[in-house]
Amino acid sequence: MAKNRVATFRFNYPYSENYSKPGWDSSPDSLQVLLDTAESAVKKAEESAHDLPLFVGGRSMSSQIITLLAARRNTPNAVGVIPFVFPMRWRTLLKEPTAHLSEVDKPMLFIQGGRDDLTDNDELQQLLSNLYVRTTMHVVEGADHHYNVPVDSPRTKGEAIREVASVVADWIREVT
């Protein structure tokens, strides 16, 4: 993202901060802890770069969390929302992972892997096309949920990641 002149603010959830401690439980924190942590991170990002347009995003589980925050209007200063590999079939935190998307009132850019087994991209595209807000979906062909590409692919994971960064940067410029 930095090579595309996009500043980022990254954070960890409490459960992932403890990964190196003995007895680490890889189960995510409660939904409320995840929401509170993400909301706190969004506020910190706003304070850190108050002169830049704010876009909120998350990858996989965090894309469910950040879109839920946006749906609840807890990202009031965000210009847009960028879910990376939104796992519409992963129901650990949300019984209906896509139900809240219709409540998001900001433009959204979904970046999906073409071989992501946690999402049906055709089904997701259909759902997005029925939303009131502007939504865009970009599929990284051949990539899985982690943007890995098959070993026999003519491109590398690094190239897939650079594609993601370029698409995001272009979309941000278009939206702002």
N, C-alpha and C positions, 0 to 999 in steps of 0.2 A: 504494500500500500504506500509506503514511503516513496518508493521509486515513481509512483503515480501522483505524488504530491498530495496524499491524503493522510492527515494525522489520525492516529488511532489511540484509544485509551482502553487498555485491557485490564481485566480483573479476574479473580478467582472466587468461587463460592467457598464457604467455610469447610465443607466436607473435602474439597479438593486441596485445600491448604494443608491438610493433615496426611497427605498421601505417603509421605516418607516415614511417618511414625509407626511404631509397632502396633499391630492390631487394626490397621487402617481399614475402614469399611467403605467400599467404593459406592455404596448406595447414596443417591443424592439426598441433600437436605430436604426438609419439608417444603412444600410449595410456598408457604408464607416466608420462610427463611430465604428461599431463592428469589422471590419477588422483592423482598426488602433489600437484599444484597444488590440486586440489579438496579433497583431504584436509587440506592445510595451511590452506586458507581456512576449512574447517569448524572446525578447532581454534582458529583466530584468532577466529572468530565466537563460539565457546563462551567464550573468555577475555574477550571484549569485553562480552558480555551474559549472564554466568553466572547471573543471577537470572531470566532469561526462558526459557520453554520453547523448545527448539530444533527447528525444522523445516528440512529441507534440500531444496533444489530446484534446478532448472536448466532452461534453455530450449533446445530443439532438441538439438544435440549434447551440451550440458551435462546434459540430462535423461538421456541414456544413461550419461554418466559418473557422475552422482550416484546413479542407481539401481544401477549396478554397485558403487559404493562401499558402498552400503547392503547389497547382496547379499553382499558380502565382509565384512560386520560392521565396517566402518571408520567407522561413524557411530554409535557405541554410545549416545551421549546424545541422539540425535535422537528426537523423539516421532513424527514422521511425515515422509513424503517427497512432494514436489510436483513431478512432471515437467510442464513446460509444453511443449506441442506435441511430444510424444515422436515422433521420426521412425523408425517401425518399418521403413520401406523403405530407409533410408539405411544402407549397409553399409560405409562407409569405415573405421570403427574396429572394429566388431564384425560378424563374419560372420553371426551370428544375434542381432540386436539385442534380441529379447524373451526369449531363453533364460534369462537370469539373473533375470528378474522373479519367478520362483517361489521364489527364495532370499531375497527381501526379507522381513524379519520385522516390518515396521512398517506402519501404515496408509499408504495412498497415495491421493493425489488427482491424477488426470490431467486437465489442462485442454487440450482439443484444439480446433482450428479445424474448423468444419463442411466447409470446402472445402480442407483440407490435403492436398496431393498427395503428401506423404511418409508418409501413414498411411491405412490403411483403418479408419475408426472402428468399423465393425461387427465387423471381425475383431479389433481391439484390445479392444473390449468383451467379446467372447466369451472371449478369452484371460484378461482380468481377472476375469471371473466364475468362472473355474476356479481362481483362486489361493486359498491358505489364508488370507492376511491380508485384512483389510477394505480393499477398493478402491472408489473412487468415480471416475466419469468424468463430466466436464461438457463438453459441446460448445457452443462459441460459434457459434451458427448464422450462416451466411453468411461467417464469417471464414476466411482462409487461414492458411498456416503462420506468417505474421507478424501475424496478427489484423487484416489489412487486410480491408475489406469492399468489395463492388462500388460503383462510383460511383453507381449508381442505387438503392442500398440506402436504406431509410428511416432508417438510423442511421449513425453515423460510427465510424471506428476508435477515437476517444477513448471513445465509449460502449461499444464492445466491450472495451476495456482496463479501463474502470470495472467492467464486468460481471465480468471475470476477478478483479479485486482484491476485489470484494464476495464472490464465491463462495469465494475463498481464505480471506478473513477469517472468514466464517461457518463454514467447515470447521474451521479452526484452533480456533475457540471450541468447536465441537462435540467435537473430539477431546480437547481439554484439559479 
